[in-house]
Amino acid sequence: MEFYDDDPLIKRVLGLKVLPDVSTISRALMEYDDRAIEAHHQLNREQVISRVEREGWRRITVDFDGSVLSTKKHAEGTAVGFNKAEEGSAQLLSVVLHLAQSGQVFDVLHRSGNVHDSKGAVAFVRQCIDRIREFLPE
């Protein structure tokens, strides 16, 4: 949030004069249940696909990457994992699929930081590819 605090473009796009405080966003996100989270994921996927359709790309390249997010405090879903740079901190270990052509994030699989990199990754990759093929069968 601090990175974007003085960015006039972000404020204009969001229609805000001042960006909300991190705690305000956190409180709002705490109200998300599983259904709301899935609806958010679905909306994001649809927006990415709509960009692909607008651009008229006949072929897309997807990139799956692992990402570690360390927290200084306990947060729901985090666990202490192996990370030399942030030893002993709680972490989320995510798998992110983004489109190579645009850099847009298509979907994210969040996992606690104490799981192996491969946990759930194969199923997530297959599910993402199936969803992309559903949107873009050709």
C-alpha positions in Angstrom: 0.0 0.0 0.0 2.8 2.4 0.8 4.3 1.9 -2.7 1.0 3.1 -4.3 0.1 5.8 -1.7 1.3 8.7 -3.8 0.4 7.3 -7.2 -2.2 9.6 -8.8 -3.0 7.1 -11.6 -4.0 4.3 -9.1 -6.2 6.7 -7.2 -7.8 7.9 -10.4 -8.5 4.4 -11.7 -10.0 3.4 -8.3 -12.0 6.7 -8.1 -10.4 7.6 -4.8 -8.7 10.8 -3.4 -6.9 8.8 -0.7 -6.1 5.1 -0.7 -7.6 3.2 2.3 -5.4 2.1 5.2 -4.1 -1.5 5.2 -6.2 -2.2 8.3 -9.4 -1.0 6.5 -8.7 -3.4 3.6 -7.9 -6.2 6.1 -11.2 -5.7 7.8 -13.1 -5.8 4.5 -11.3 -8.9 3.4 -12.1 -10.7 6.7 -15.7 -10.7 5.6 -14.9 -12.8 2.5 -16.1 -16.4 2.8 -15.1 -19.2 0.5 -17.9 -18.3 -1.9 -16.8 -14.7 -2.2 -13.2 -15.7 -2.7 -14.2 -18.1 -5.5 -16.4 -15.3 -7.1 -13.4 -13.0 -7.0 -11.2 -15.6 -8.7 -13.8 -16.2 -11.3 -14.2 -12.5 -12.1 -10.4 -12.2 -12.4 -10.2 -15.1 -14.8 -13.0 -13.7 -16.9 -11.3 -10.3 -17.1 -8.0 -11.9 -18.2 -9.8 -14.0 -20.9 -11.7 -11.0 -22.1 -8.3 -9.2 -22.7 -7.1 -12.3 -24.6 -10.2 -12.1 -26.8 -9.9 -8.4 -27.3 -6.3 -8.8 -28.4 -7.2 -11.6 -30.7 -4.4 -13.9 -29.6 -4.8 -17.3 -31.2 -2.2 -18.8 -28.9 -1.3 -18.0 -25.4 1.6 -19.0 -23.2 1.1 -19.6 -19.5 3.7 -19.3 -16.8 3.4 -21.0 -13.4 5.6 -19.7 -10.6 5.9 -20.3 -7.0 5.9 -17.4 -4.6 6.7 -17.0 -0.9 5.1 -14.3 1.1 6.5 -13.8 4.6 4.6 -12.1 7.3 6.0 -10.6 10.5 2.8 -11.5 12.4 0.5 -14.5 12.5 -2.1 -14.4 9.7 -4.7 -17.0 8.8 -3.4 -19.7 6.6 0.3 -19.1 7.3 2.8 -21.4 8.8 6.5 -21.3 9.5 8.3 -22.9 6.6 11.8 -23.1 5.2 13.0 -19.8 3.9 16.6 -18.9 4.6 16.0 -15.2 4.1 13.0 -15.1 6.5 13.9 -17.8 9.0 11.2 -18.5 11.6 8.6 -16.2 10.0 5.0 -17.3 9.0 4.6 -17.7 5.3 2.2 -18.3 2.5 3.5 -20.4 -0.4 1.5 -19.6 -3.5 1.5 -21.0 -7.0 0.6 -18.2 -9.6 -0.4 -18.7 -13.2 0.0 -15.7 -15.4 -0.1 -15.1 -19.1 3.3 -14.5 -20.6 2.0 -12.1 -23.3 0.4 -9.7 -20.9 1.8 -10.5 -17.4 -1.8 -10.7 -16.1 -2.4 -13.1 -13.2 -5.0 -15.7 -14.2 -5.3 -17.6 -10.9 -3.5 -18.2 -7.6 -3.3 -21.2 -5.3 -2.5 -20.1 -1.8 -1.0 -22.7 0.6 0.6 -22.4 4.1 4.3 -22.0 4.1 5.1 -25.4 5.6 4.0 -27.5 2.7 6.2 -29.0 -0.1 6.3 -26.9 -3.3 4.4 -29.7 -5.2 1.4 -30.0 -2.8 -1.7 -29.4 -4.9 0.4 -27.9 -7.8 -0.4 -30.6 -10.4 -4.1 -30.4 -9.8 -4.0 -26.6 -9.9 -2.1 -26.6 -13.2 -4.6 -29.0 -14.7 -7.5 -27.1 -13.4 -6.2 -23.8 -14.8 -5.5 -25.3 -18.2 -9.0 -26.8 -18.3 -10.5 -23.4 -17.5 -8.5 -21.7 -20.2 -9.5 -24.3 -22.7 -13.1 -23.9 -21.6 -12.9 -20.1 -22.3 -10.8 -20.6 -25.5 -11.6 -24.0 -27.0 -9.8 -23.3 -30.2 
